[in-house]
Amino acid sequence: MTTPPVDVLVVGAGTTGLALALQAHDHGAHVRIVERRLDLFRPSRAMIMHPRTLELLRPLGVTDALLARGDTAAAVRLHVGSRVVPVGIERLDLPRTAFPHLLLIRQADVEAVLVEALTARGVTVERGAELVGIRPGKSHRAILRHNDHDEELEEVPYRYLAGCDGAASVVRDRIGAWHGGDYAEEVVLADLELSGTGTSADRAAADAPAGDRSRAHAADRAAADAPAGDLEPGVAHVVAGRRGLLFLFAIGERATWRMLATRAAGESRHPFGQPGPPVPRDQLQALVDDAGLPARITEVAWSAQVRLQYRLATHFRRGALFIAGDAAHVHSPAAGQGMNTGIQDALNLGWKLAFAAGADASGAAPRTELLASYERERRPADRRVLRVTHVIFWAEASLHPLAQLLRSVVVPLGAPLAPWLMRRRRLVAEGARLMSQFGLHYRGSRLSVEGVAAPGSRPGSVRRARVGSRLPDALVRCEGRRVRLHELIAKPGVHILLQKDAAVIDTGLLGPMTHVHRLSDRPGRGVAVIRPDGYVGFRAADVDQDQLGAWLRLVGLAP
């Protein structure tokens, strides 16, 4: 059975595949998204969304729903030696962003929000549809097997296929090799009910007078002075002990608490990254006890062990085939990078596939540089993330004697400095900026073009919009109103920012996916073009219609 062709066939409906499908659809592509799994429940492995990821998702209209399902002001208690250090994730000193905080949110909730957005656009996630073959050639075809029609295979003609099908990706096998290694440690996940919670910090907060955040301050002061054994309910607890790392989040899916802990890998040979056999209750309790927490496990609703690896695909693209997320790179859960880097892959690739498909349909020349830019931009970025998470995971969880010595001796010795360090807002903010990839840039990309200035011209305020870099948020005046830049560009498409005295853009260069904004409070004649993923693609001190048109043609948006 052969079905009508699609522009973009997305294989895999995790957060990466869903974000890619949504980005491609909103930029004009005809999209299908298929998922092998029938079961809607999949235990969340990711729990944190970074500010930069929220920025990138904003033009797709899903950030309000994500914020409603998550927690931007979660209380975190860092257990360091004999101290408990309060960490406020809502107090990050991140300027020029609408999201100066982390978002504590289950991966399952992120997927639910993205599925709802796709459904509202008429795109259905086709569950129980497995990719079993790919037929290359002039007319690309994917072979699907549906669980409800095992006797009949479906052939789907496509322009581009995006493999977001995880670490065991069948699409990656057609693209390149899988380099890296296996960790000697594994992760234990569990949804639990605990007894023995409730502390002096809770009592201090309850006794404090209401108003002006005094309750929160009282709780923080009490937590800072509390012994490490105190376990407050409703907050996240983090312990880096001699034997590894333990998190307790009050956002379990089948019970109140979600536990994530590391330990030496067992003998189980279940697939990497996938929930494996359940963990006996006595072993879970031993992990809690080893962390020095006094809570007792009263119920285990669900548990699993997860094998870990660190790997990077040698290529992210071959012809019309692409891979993103865990299909392209996997690493440890350190710093909560997995879901975030996968979504950033997706939002880099989705608009490029949509614009390339639109150019193909119009009979234009193939968008070679546009499609090649995905691997050239994202693979180096993902390689850096893999290296950073590898180092962090070694420090947090490695069973190497040196790492254990650091956690059991050096860290406790420095524990008295922890409250002081947490109060250094700029220091904490720099760490958040690094983990959120605010500093990531694509300045070496073929899509990052600095316009040739006319004689005597000088760049005005566009000098802050450095080509290849993230556009910083700022308050500007446009069409008679004060508005923030990120709000101005919070819709799909390419955004052209003109300074006050810049020349008018030739209407022949503009289409439905090209939006022009004149910034009346930014003197000068310059222009900056912002890509759909929020990076500056083109900048010039003067509007040159030929140069601007060449960049728009490069991305498939001009005749």
QUIJO-V183943 format. One record per run of one state. SS is the DSSP state (H for helix, E for strand, - for the rest). FROM is the first residue (numbers start at 0). TO is the last residue. Records with the same first field share a line. If there is no record, write none. Layout:
SS=FROM-TO  FROM-TO
//
This chain:
-=0-0  11-13  26-29  35-46  49-49  58-61  69-69  71-73  80-81  88-101  104-105  120-123  127-127  135-139  146-147  163-170  174-176  195-198  207-212  225-234  241-242  249-255  264-279  290-294  313-315  318-319  323-323  327-327  330-332  336-336  361-366  397-399  422-423  436-439  441-447  450-459  464-467  470-473  478-479  488-492  499-505  509-512  519-525  530-533  540-543  554-558
E=1-10  30-34  47-48  70-70  74-79  82-87  102-103  124-126  128-134  140-145  148-162  177-194  235-240  243-248  256-263  295-312  316-317  320-322  328-329  440-440  448-449  468-469  474-477  480-483  493-498  513-518  526-529  534-539
H=14-25  50-57  62-68  106-119  171-173  199-206  213-224  280-289  324-326  333-335  337-360  367-396  400-421  424-435  460-463  484-487  506-508  544-553
//
